[in-house]
Amino acid sequence: MTDVSFAISDGVVRNDDVMVADFIDTALDALPLIAIKEIVDSGGVCFFLLGLFSENNLLCDFSATGLSRMASHGMGLKLDFYGGEGP
């Protein structure tokens, strides 16, 4: 099995600087979506992995446009939540 990864950011992207939905839309613009669709259509699997850190409660807003773009190219969405101590 071959594993292909694309790094979209070089480090932490603060929610104060860009909203999660906007970040996903920008990231999708940078990906080779046609090639990804071909990989998925040939039996491969592709997902968008997003790591989210917060020391408090976190609300993520995903736009229907971004989710639709991922789905139309056969991409799933995985979220990795991590942060500080719980209550």
C-alpha positions as CSV (number, residue, x, y, z in Angstrom):
1,M,0.0,0.0,0.0
2,T,1.2,3.5,-0.8
3,D,0.6,6.4,1.5
4,V,0.7,9.9,0.1
5,S,0.4,13.0,2.4
6,F,0.2,16.7,1.7
7,A,1.2,19.3,4.3
8,I,-1.0,22.4,4.1
9,S,0.5,24.5,6.9
10,D,4.0,24.7,8.3
11,G,2.8,24.9,11.8
12,V,0.0,26.2,14.0
13,V,-2.7,28.2,12.5
14,R,-4.5,30.2,15.1
15,N,-8.3,30.4,15.0
16,D,-8.0,34.1,15.7
17,D,-6.2,34.4,12.4
18,V,-8.4,32.2,10.2
19,M,-11.6,30.3,10.8
20,V,-11.5,26.5,10.4
21,A,-14.0,26.5,7.4
22,D,-11.9,29.2,5.6
23,F,-8.7,27.2,6.3
24,I,-10.3,24.1,4.8
25,D,-11.4,26.0,1.7
26,T,-8.0,27.5,1.2
27,A,-6.3,24.1,1.7
28,L,-8.6,22.4,-0.8
29,D,-7.6,25.1,-3.4
30,A,-3.9,23.9,-2.9
31,L,-4.6,20.2,-3.3
32,P,-4.5,18.3,-6.6
33,L,-8.2,17.3,-6.4
34,I,-8.4,15.7,-9.8
35,A,-5.4,13.3,-8.9
36,I,-7.0,12.6,-5.5
37,K,-10.3,11.7,-7.2
38,E,-8.4,9.3,-9.6
39,I,-6.8,7.6,-6.6
40,V,-10.1,7.2,-4.8
41,D,-11.8,6.0,-8.0
42,S,-9.1,3.3,-8.4
43,G,-9.8,1.9,-4.9
44,G,-7.6,4.2,-2.8
45,V,-8.7,6.1,0.3
46,C,-8.3,9.8,1.0
47,F,-9.2,11.9,4.0
48,F,-8.5,15.4,5.2
49,L,-6.9,15.2,8.6
50,L,-7.4,18.3,10.8
51,G,-5.7,18.6,14.2
52,L,-7.5,20.9,16.6
53,F,-6.0,22.1,19.9
54,S,-7.9,24.0,22.6
55,E,-7.6,24.4,26.3
56,N,-11.3,25.1,26.5
57,N,-14.5,24.2,24.7
58,L,-14.2,24.4,21.0
59,L,-16.9,24.9,18.4
60,C,-15.9,24.1,14.8
61,D,-18.0,25.4,11.9
62,F,-17.7,23.5,8.7
63,S,-19.2,25.0,5.6
64,A,-21.5,23.0,3.4
65,T,-19.3,24.1,0.4
66,G,-16.1,22.8,1.9
67,L,-17.7,19.5,2.9
68,S,-19.3,19.1,-0.5
69,R,-16.0,19.8,-2.2
70,M,-14.3,17.0,-0.2
71,A,-17.1,14.6,-0.8
72,S,-17.2,15.3,-4.5
73,H,-13.6,14.2,-4.8
74,G,-14.1,11.1,-2.5
75,M,-12.4,12.6,0.5
76,G,-13.4,11.9,4.1
77,L,-12.8,14.2,7.1
78,K,-10.9,13.1,10.2
79,L,-10.6,15.4,13.2
80,D,-7.9,15.1,15.9
81,F,-9.0,17.0,19.0
82,Y,-6.4,17.5,21.7
83,G,-5.8,20.0,24.5
84,G,-5.4,20.8,28.1
85,E,-6.8,19.2,31.2
86,G,-10.5,18.5,31.4
87,P,-12.8,20.0,34.1
